[in-house]
Amino acid sequence: MRILFITHAMDRTGAPMSLLALLRYFRRHTDWDMRILARRGGLIEPLFHDIAPVDAYLIPPAKAGLAGAACALQHIGIARRTATPCIQTAARLRIRCPWTQ
């Protein structure tokens, strides 16, 4: 099974630390193909890299919302291309897509 875990950061705060504990558990007890997508890195980023491949810093600014996350997933090959190309979505949201520049 392939699973993508998404986090807002890789720092020593509650949510990233909880995710790290979950990932460690899944690594020990499953044979899942895991991948991690993060909006930004942090102090514990190397610990995430020890568990699964990490695509950090890929989600555009918060105002992009789900469209920005979908754009990021397309660029790392996890989501299929949609009818609206990423560059059009980015233009509509008035954000700069880091992959089409």
Number of C-alpha atoms within 10 A of each C-alpha: 7 9 11 14 13 18 15 16 21 23 15 13 10 9 14 21 15 12 16 18 12 11 19 16 11 15 15 10 9 9 10 12 13 17 19 18 23 20 19 16 19 13 10 16 19 12 12 19 13 10 17 17 14 20 19 19 16 20 25 20 14 12 11 20 12 12 16 22 19 19 26 24 19 16 17 12 9 14 12 11 14 10 6 8 11 21 17 11 18 19 11 10 14 11 16 15 21 15 12 9 6
